[in-house]
Amino acid sequence: MKIGLKKKDWILILIILCVAGLTVLIHTYIGGSGANKVVVKVDGVIQGTYSLSEDGKIRINDGTNVLEISNGKADMIEADCPDQLCVNQRAVSRNHENIICLPNKVVVEVESSEESEYDAVTN
Ligand SMILES: [Zn+2]
């Protein structure tokens, strides 16, 4: 009887571990790629919000700027501004990273609903 109980205990522990592991995996998957999004603003007005998990090209401000989303990152690939600083900026993917095009008043900022809570605590 004692051995039987121990086996049951181990099975229970294994089930708990599996569930815990799955929860972490699901959380990592959703938090890592699904939750992040980019907010596109022109002159302080939100033009749209796009998920970083969906690849695509976004024309901003009637095409003065073109943002590309691929592999969970957002990158400004085209702009008609004279300085081209926004195009030269590296791709953004993490919470609060942004790409700014001053001449065209375009701001692209990464937002993560999950991480913002964490930031609120640490800040
Ligand atoms: Zn620019």
Backbone and ligand atoms as CSV (ligand in chain L), in Angstrom:
chain,resi,resn,atom,element,x,y,z
A,1,MET,N,N,0.827,-1.214,0.000
A,1,MET,CA,C,0.000,0.000,0.000
A,1,MET,C,C,0.862,1.265,0.000
A,2,LYS,N,N,1.947,1.204,0.815
A,2,LYS,CA,C,2.811,2.385,0.908
A,2,LYS,C,C,3.449,2.709,-0.452
A,3,ILE,N,N,3.897,1.643,-1.148
A,3,ILE,CA,C,4.534,1.854,-2.459
A,3,ILE,C,C,3.519,2.459,-3.434
A,4,GLY,N,N,2.301,1.947,-3.367
A,4,GLY,CA,C,1.255,2.474,-4.234
A,4,GLY,C,C,1.019,3.956,-4.008
A,5,LEU,N,N,1.005,4.344,-2.761
A,5,LEU,CA,C,0.793,5.753,-2.435
A,5,LEU,C,C,1.941,6.612,-2.972
A,6,LYS,N,N,3.163,6.089,-2.831
A,6,LYS,CA,C,4.322,6.853,-3.302
A,6,LYS,C,C,4.253,7.071,-4.812
A,7,LYS,N,N,3.871,5.990,-5.511
A,7,LYS,CA,C,3.745,6.124,-6.962
A,7,LYS,C,C,2.730,7.215,-7.319
A,8,LYS,N,N,1.632,7.197,-6.593
A,8,LYS,CA,C,0.599,8.216,-6.848
A,8,LYS,C,C,1.149,9.608,-6.595
A,9,ASP,N,N,1.931,9.707,-5.525
A,9,ASP,CA,C,2.524,11.010,-5.211
A,9,ASP,C,C,3.419,11.504,-6.332
A,10,TRP,N,N,4.248,10.567,-6.839
A,10,TRP,CA,C,5.153,10.950,-7.924
A,10,TRP,C,C,4.379,11.382,-9.159
A,11,ILE,N,N,3.307,10.627,-9.442
A,11,ILE,CA,C,2.489,10.985,-10.612
A,11,ILE,C,C,1.882,12.371,-10.433
A,12,LEU,N,N,1.444,12.621,-9.201
A,12,LEU,CA,C,0.857,13.931,-8.898
A,12,LEU,C,C,1.884,15.039,-9.092
A,13,ILE,N,N,3.103,14.788,-8.568
A,13,ILE,CA,C,4.179,15.783,-8.695
A,13,ILE,C,C,4.510,16.014,-10.171
A,14,LEU,N,N,4.572,14.901,-10.940
A,14,LEU,CA,C,4.860,15.028,-12.367
A,14,LEU,C,C,3.799,15.857,-13.082
A,15,ILE,N,N,2.534,15.596,-12.725
A,15,ILE,CA,C,1.444,16.344,-13.356
A,15,ILE,C,C,1.565,17.833,-13.025
A,16,ILE,N,N,1.857,18.116,-11.744
A,16,ILE,CA,C,2.000,19.514,-11.334
A,16,ILE,C,C,3.150,20.180,-12.092
A,17,LEU,N,N,4.274,19.443,-12.202
A,17,LEU,CA,C,5.433,19.983,-12.918
A,17,LEU,C,C,5.102,20.243,-14.389
A,18,CYS,N,N,4.385,19.297,-14.989
A,18,CYS,CA,C,4.008,19.453,-16.400
A,18,CYS,C,C,3.123,20.679,-16.595
A,19,VAL,N,N,2.147,20.821,-15.710
A,19,VAL,CA,C,1.231,21.960,-15.820
A,19,VAL,C,C,1.992,23.262,-15.625
A,20,ALA,N,N,2.902,23.272,-14.627
A,20,ALA,CA,C,3.692,24.473,-14.367
A,20,ALA,C,C,4.566,24.798,-15.571
A,21,GLY,N,N,5.198,23.755,-16.133
A,21,GLY,CA,C,6.050,23.951,-17.290
A,21,GLY,C,C,5.281,24.485,-18.480
A,22,LEU,N,N,4.112,23.919,-18.698
A,22,LEU,CA,C,3.266,24.366,-19.802
A,22,LEU,C,C,2.856,25.827,-19.616
A,23,THR,N,N,2.504,26.168,-18.379
A,23,THR,CA,C,2.081,27.541,-18.093
A,23,THR,C,C,3.202,28.512,-18.432
A,24,VAL,N,N,4.437,28.151,-18.027
A,24,VAL,CA,C,5.586,29.009,-18.319
A,24,VAL,C,C,5.787,29.119,-19.825
A,25,LEU,N,N,5.688,27.972,-20.518
A,25,LEU,CA,C,5.874,27.966,-21.966
A,25,LEU,C,C,4.847,28.859,-22.653
A,26,ILE,N,N,3.594,28.697,-22.264
A,26,ILE,CA,C,2.517,29.476,-22.880
A,26,ILE,C,C,2.729,30.962,-22.596
A,27,HIS,N,N,3.099,31.247,-21.346
A,27,HIS,CA,C,3.315,32.641,-20.967
A,27,HIS,C,C,4.472,33.249,-21.765
A,28,THR,N,N,5.554,32.476,-21.902
A,28,THR,CA,C,6.709,32.958,-22.649
A,28,THR,C,C,6.337,33.188,-24.109
A,29,TYR,N,N,5.567,32.233,-24.658
A,29,TYR,CA,C,5.200,32.353,-26.066
A,29,TYR,C,C,4.334,33.593,-26.304
A,30,ILE,N,N,3.301,33.746,-25.484
A,30,ILE,CA,C,2.382,34.872,-25.662
A,30,ILE,C,C,3.087,36.185,-25.333
A,31,GLY,N,N,3.821,36.189,-24.197
A,31,GLY,CA,C,4.491,37.413,-23.780
A,31,GLY,C,C,5.627,37.774,-24.710
A,32,GLY,N,N,6.299,36.768,-25.265
A,32,GLY,CA,C,7.467,37.039,-26.076
A,32,GLY,C,C,7.158,37.524,-27.473
A,33,SER,N,N,6.104,37.014,-28.082
A,33,SER,CA,C,5.882,37.394,-29.475
A,33,SER,C,C,4.470,37.907,-29.740
A,34,GLY,N,N,3.512,37.491,-28.940
A,34,GLY,CA,C,2.143,37.845,-29.261
A,34,GLY,C,C,1.668,39.145,-28.657
A,35,ALA,N,N,2.229,39.538,-27.511
A,35,ALA,CA,C,1.663,40.663,-26.783
A,35,ALA,C,C,2.186,42.004,-27.270
A,36,ASN,N,N,3.410,42.014,-27.815
A,36,ASN,CA,C,3.980,43.291,-28.211
A,36,ASN,C,C,3.304,43.846,-29.467
A,37,LYS,N,N,3.148,45.161,-29.440
A,37,LYS,CA,C,2.562,45.812,-30.601
A,37,LYS,C,C,3.244,47.154,-30.788
A,38,VAL,N,N,3.105,47.717,-31.971
A,38,VAL,CA,C,3.652,49.044,-32.197
A,38,VAL,C,C,2.517,50.043,-32.382
A,39,VAL,N,N,2.691,51.184,-31.766
A,39,VAL,CA,C,1.734,52.267,-31.915
A,39,VAL,C,C,2.360,53.304,-32.837
A,40,VAL,N,N,1.649,53.624,-33.912
A,40,VAL,CA,C,2.144,54.597,-34.878
A,40,VAL,C,C,1.415,55.914,-34.670
A,41,LYS,N,N,2.188,56.977,-34.417
A,41,LYS,CA,C,1.596,58.300,-34.215
A,41,LYS,C,C,2.153,59.274,-35.235
A,42,VAL,N,N,1.282,60.143,-35.737
A,42,VAL,CA,C,1.715,61.226,-36.602
A,42,VAL,C,C,1.244,62.521,-35.962
A,43,ASP,N,N,2.210,63.394,-35.661
A,43,ASP,CA,C,1.908,64.671,-35.007
A,43,ASP,C,C,1.119,64.458,-33.711
A,44,GLY,N,N,1.465,63.405,-32.976
A,44,GLY,CA,C,0.839,63.130,-31.679
A,44,GLY,C,C,-0.495,62.410,-31.753
A,45,VAL,N,N,-0.980,62.154,-32.960
A,45,VAL,CA,C,-2.267,61.477,-33.108
A,45,VAL,C,C,-2.031,60.027,-33.519
A,46,ILE,N,N,-2.644,59.102,-32.778
A,46,ILE,CA,C,-2.463,57.685,-33.078
A,46,ILE,C,C,-3.111,57.335,-34.421
A,47,GLN,N,N,-2.288,56.789,-35.336
A,47,GLN,CA,C,-2.781,56.396,-36.660
A,47,GLN,C,C,-3.173,54.926,-36.695
A,48,GLY,N,N,-2.547,54.151,-35.811
A,48,GLY,CA,C,-2.868,52.732,-35.820
A,48,GLY,C,C,-1.984,51.974,-34.850
A,49,THR,N,N,-2.458,50.789,-34.492
A,49,THR,CA,C,-1.704,49.901,-33.611
A,49,THR,C,C,-1.560,48.567,-34.324
A,50,TYR,N,N,-0.338,48.069,-34.391
A,50,TYR,CA,C,-0.086,46.862,-35.171
A,50,TYR,C,C,0.657,45.837,-34.328
A,51,SER,N,N,0.263,44.588,-34.464
A,51,SER,CA,C,0.916,43.517,-33.718
A,51,SER,C,C,2.264,43.195,-34.346
A,52,LEU,N,N,3.272,43.000,-33.491
A,52,LEU,CA,C,4.602,42.654,-33.997
A,52,LEU,C,C,4.682,41.195,-34.445
A,53,SER,N,N,3.640,40.430,-34.158
A,53,SER,CA,C,3.660,39.024,-34.560
A,53,SER,C,C,3.121,38.831,-35.970
A,54,GLU,N,N,2.604,39.916,-36.565
A,54,GLU,CA,C,2.093,39.820,-37.932
A,54,GLU,C,C,2.997,40.603,-38.877
A,55,ASP,N,N,3.691,39.884,-39.749
A,55,ASP,CA,C,4.583,40.533,-40.697
A,55,ASP,C,C,3.803,41.387,-41.693
A,56,GLY,N,N,4.412,42.487,-42.082
A,56,GLY,CA,C,3.754,43.309,-43.084
A,56,GLY,C,C,4.422,44.664,-43.217
A,57,LYS,N,N,3.991,45.426,-44.220
A,57,LYS,CA,C,4.495,46.782,-44.412
A,57,LYS,C,C,3.372,47.774,-44.166
A,58,ILE,N,N,3.688,48.824,-43.442
A,58,ILE,CA,C,2.679,49.813,-43.089
A,58,ILE,C,C,3.074,51.160,-43.694
A,59,ARG,N,N,2.183,51.697,-44.516
A,59,ARG,CA,C,2.413,53.035,-45.064
A,59,ARG,C,C,1.916,54.048,-44.040
A,60,ILE,N,N,2.799,54.949,-43.638
A,60,ILE,CA,C,2.432,55.943,-42.633
A,60,ILE,C,C,2.346,57.305,-43.306
A,61,ASN,N,N,1.343,58.088,-42.893
A,61,ASN,CA,C,1.277,59.485,-43.335
A,61,ASN,C,C,1.231,59.574,-44.870
A,62,ASP,N,N,0.335,58.807,-45.486
A,62,ASP,CA,C,0.191,58.755,-46.946
A,62,ASP,C,C,1.474,58.356,-47.641
A,63,GLY,N,N,2.288,57.531,-46.967
A,63,GLY,CA,C,3.466,56.978,-47.624
A,63,GLY,C,C,4.741,57.776,-47.446
A,64,THR,N,N,4.738,58.827,-46.593
A,64,THR,CA,C,5.998,59.541,-46.361
A,64,THR,C,C,6.982,58.636,-45.621
A,65,ASN,N,N,6.430,57.719,-44.825
A,65,ASN,CA,C,7.265,56.744,-44.123
A,65,ASN,C,C,6.665,55.355,-44.327
A,66,VAL,N,N,7.541,54.361,-44.447
A,66,VAL,CA,C,7.069,52.978,-44.561
A,66,VAL,C,C,7.747,52.151,-43.475
A,67,LEU,N,N,6.898,51.519,-42.670
A,67,LEU,CA,C,7.389,50.687,-41.570
A,67,LEU,C,C,7.202,49.229,-41.943
A,68,GLU,N,N,8.247,48.446,-41.700
A,68,GLU,CA,C,8.138,47.019,-41.990
A,68,GLU,C,C,8.177,46.235,-40.682
A,69,ILE,N,N,7.241,45.307,-40.557
A,69,ILE,CA,C,7.241,44.414,-39.397
A,69,ILE,C,C,7.617,43.027,-39.876
A,70,SER,N,N,8.702,42.493,-39.304
A,70,SER,CA,C,9.089,41.118,-39.628
A,70,SER,C,C,9.874,40.526,-38.465
A,71,ASN,N,N,9.684,39.253,-38.236
A,71,ASN,CA,C,10.358,38.527,-37.150
A,71,ASN,C,C,10.176,39.200,-35.797
A,72,GLY,N,N,9.012,39.775,-35.574
A,72,GLY,CA,C,8.730,40.381,-34.274
A,72,GLY,C,C,9.374,41.728,-34.054
A,73,LYS,N,N,9.911,42.325,-35.148
A,73,LYS,CA,C,10.541,43.631,-35.020
A,73,LYS,C,C,9.925,44.616,-36.006
A,74,ALA,N,N,9.968,45.877,-35.631
A,74,ALA,CA,C,9.473,46.926,-36.514
A,74,ALA,C,C,10.659,47.778,-36.954
A,75,ASP,N,N,10.741,48.032,-38.248
A,75,ASP,CA,C,11.869,48.772,-38.796
A,75,ASP,C,C,11.372,49.764,-39.842
A,76,MET,N,N,11.850,51.002,-39.747
A,76,MET,CA,C,11.493,51.994,-40.758
A,76,MET,C,C,12.369,51.743,-41.977
A,77,ILE,N,N,11.741,51.387,-43.078
A,77,ILE,CA,C,12.551,51.027,-44.250
A,77,ILE,C,C,12.559,52.122,-45.316
A,78,GLU,N,N,11.560,53.013,-45.272
A,78,GLU,CA,C,11.538,54.097,-46.258
A,78,GLU,C,C,11.035,55.374,-45.616
A,79,ALA,N,N,11.605,56.497,-46.038
A,79,ALA,CA,C,11.116,57.785,-45.581
A,79,ALA,C,C,11.557,58.853,-46.561
A,80,ASP,N,N,10.743,59.900,-46.694
A,80,ASP,CA,C,11.111,60.958,-47.630
A,80,ASP,C,C,11.747,62.152,-46.917
A,81,CYS,N,N,12.074,61.955,-45.622
A,81,CYS,CA,C,12.668,63.052,-44.871
A,81,CYS,C,C,14.118,63.255,-45.311
A,82,PRO,N,N,14.645,64.495,-45.190
A,82,PRO,CA,C,16.018,64.751,-45.673
A,82,PRO,C,C,17.096,64.099,-44.817
A,83,ASP,N,N,16.860,63.932,-43.512
A,83,ASP,CA,C,17.946,63.412,-42.665
A,83,ASP,C,C,18.063,61.883,-42.673
A,84,GLN,N,N,16.947,61.199,-42.975
A,84,GLN,CA,C,16.924,59.721,-43.019
A,84,GLN,C,C,17.344,59.070,-41.693
A,85,LEU,N,N,17.223,59.846,-40.601
A,85,LEU,CA,C,17.623,59.299,-39.297
A,85,LEU,C,C,16.741,58.117,-38.895
A,86,CYS,N,N,15.461,58.215,-39.212
A,86,CYS,CA,C,14.540,57.157,-38.822
A,86,CYS,C,C,14.855,55.859,-39.563
A,87,VAL,N,N,15.262,55.978,-40.830
A,87,VAL,CA,C,15.596,54.786,-41.614
A,87,VAL,C,C,16.872,54.146,-41.070
A,88,ASN,N,N,17.794,54.989,-40.625
A,88,ASN,CA,C,19.065,54.471,-40.112
A,88,ASN,C,C,18.949,53.898,-38.703
A,89,GLN,N,N,17.851,54.209,-38.021
A,89,GLN,CA,C,17.672,53.646,-36.687
A,89,GLN,C,C,17.468,52.148,-36.764
A,90,ARG,N,N,17.923,51.465,-35.722
A,90,ARG,CA,C,17.780,50.005,-35.721
A,90,ARG,C,C,16.322,49.617,-35.464
A,91,ALA,N,N,15.999,48.394,-35.811
A,91,ALA,CA,C,14.643,47.884,-35.623
A,91,ALA,C,C,14.310,47.837,-34.140
A,92,VAL,N,N,13.046,48.050,-33.819
A,92,VAL,CA,C,12.617,48.028,-32.425
A,92,VAL,C,C,11.705,46.832,-32.173
A,93,SER,N,N,11.824,46.263,-30.987
A,93,SER,CA,C,10.972,45.131,-30.639
A,93,SER,C,C,10.628,45.104,-29.156
A,94,ARG,N,N,11.375,45.827,-28.348
A,94,ARG,CA,C,11.156,45.766,-26.906
A,94,ARG,C,C,10.303,46.936,-26.434
A,95,ASN,N,N,9.655,46.693,-25.293
A,95,ASN,CA,C,8.736,47.683,-24.739
A,95,ASN,C,C,9.409,49.054,-24.590
A,96,HIS,N,N,8.730,50.083,-25.061
A,96,HIS,CA,C,9.144,51.488,-24.960
A,96,HIS,C,C,10.258,51.881,-25.926
A,97,GLU,N,N,10.751,50.951,-26.738
A,97,GLU,CA,C,11.700,51.356,-27.780
A,97,GLU,C,C,10.902,52.099,-28.850
A,98,ASN,N,N,11.547,53.072,-29.471
A,98,ASN,CA,C,10.800,53.802,-30.485
A,98,ASN,C,C,11.676,54.256,-31.640
A,99,ILE,N,N,10.982,54.554,-32.734
A,99,ILE,CA,C,11.626,55.143,-33.909
A,99,ILE,C,C,10.923,56.470,-34.137
A,100,ILE,N,N,11.724,57.528,-34.238
A,100,ILE,CA,C,11.119,58.840,-34.397
A,100,ILE,C,C,11.628,59.485,-35.679
A,101,CYS,N,N,10.696,60.006,-36.460
A,101,CYS,CA,C,11.052,60.786,-37.638
A,101,CYS,C,C,10.612,62.217,-37.373
A,102,LEU,N,N,11.555,63.040,-36.941
A,102,LEU,CA,C,11.214,64.409,-36.565
A,102,LEU,C,C,10.636,65.237,-37.717
A,103,PRO,N,N,11.276,65.230,-38.901
A,103,PRO,CA,C,10.743,66.079,-39.986
A,103,PRO,C,C,9.290,65.746,-40.341
A,104,ASN,N,N,8.926,64.470,-40.277
A,104,ASN,CA,C,7.561,64.073,-40.639
A,104,ASN,C,C,6.645,63.915,-39.423
A,105,LYS,N,N,7.193,64.180,-38.225
A,105,LYS,CA,C,6.434,64.079,-36.973
A,105,LYS,C,C,5.839,62.686,-36.776
A,106,VAL,N,N,6.619,61.672,-37.194
A,106,VAL,CA,C,6.152,60.290,-37.058
A,106,VAL,C,C,6.856,59.649,-35.866
A,107,VAL,N,N,6.062,59.018,-35.004
A,107,VAL,CA,C,6.614,58.293,-33.862
A,107,VAL,C,C,6.077,56.865,-33.891
A,108,VAL,N,N,6.992,55.902,-33.831
A,108,VAL,CA,C,6.610,54.494,-33.764
A,108,VAL,C,C,7.127,53.974,-32.432
A,109,GLU,N,N,6.216,53.518,-31.569
A,109,GLU,CA,C,6.654,53.056,-30.248
A,109,GLU,C,C,6.107,51.669,-29.952
A,110,VAL,N,N,6.986,50.840,-29.346
A,110,VAL,CA,C,6.584,49.485,-28.971
A,110,VAL,C,C,5.875,49.536,-27.632
A,111,GLU,N,N,4.772,48.832,-27.555
A,111,GLU,CA,C,4.037,48.748,-26.303
A,111,GLU,C,C,3.741,47.290,-25.990
A,112,SER,N,N,3.908,46.924,-24.748
A,112,SER,CA,C,3.562,45.578,-24.306
A,112,SER,C,C,2.681,45.695,-23.079
A,113,SER,N,N,1.490,45.164,-23.186
A,113,SER,CA,C,0.541,45.296,-22.084
A,113,SER,C,C,1.053,44.575,-20.842
A,114,GLU,N,N,1.769,43.470,-21.026
A,114,GLU,CA,C,2.245,42.706,-19.874
A,114,GLU,C,C,3.418,43.392,-19.201
A,115,GLU,N,N,4.351,43.921,-20.006
A,115,GLU,CA,C,5.551,44.502,-19.431
A,115,GLU,C,C,5.278,45.851,-18.791
A,116,SER,N,N,4.248,46.558,-19.244
A,116,SER,CA,C,3.991,47.883,-18.696
A,116,SER,C,C,3.641,47.799,-17.211
A,117,GLU,N,N,2.983,46.710,-16.819
A,117,GLU,CA,C,2.671,46.508,-15.403
A,117,GLU,C,C,3.961,46.365,-14.615
A,118,TYR,N,N,4.872,45.575,-15.162
A,118,TYR,CA,C,6.162,45.318,-14.527
A,118,TYR,C,C,6.949,46.621,-14.405
A,119,ASP,N,N,6.936,47.405,-15.473
A,119,ASP,CA,C,7.641,48.681,-15.457
A,119,ASP,C,C,7.089,49.607,-14.389
A,120,ALA,N,N,5.797,49.585,-14.232
A,120,ALA,CA,C,5.161,50.474,-13.258
A,120,ALA,C,C,5.664,50.160,-11.857
A,121,VAL,N,N,5.932,48.868,-11.611
A,121,VAL,CA,C,6.410,48.473,-10.286
A,121,VAL,C,C,7.871,48.875,-10.101
A,122,THR,N,N,8.698,48.625,-11.142
A,122,THR,CA,C,10.132,48.881,-10.999
A,122,THR,C,C,10.451,50.356,-11.089
A,123,ASN,N,N,9.672,51.104,-11.820
A,123,ASN,CA,C,9.933,52.533,-11.919
A,123,ASN,C,C,9.360,53.232,-10.705
L,1,ZN,ZN,ZN,12.798,60.394,-41.005
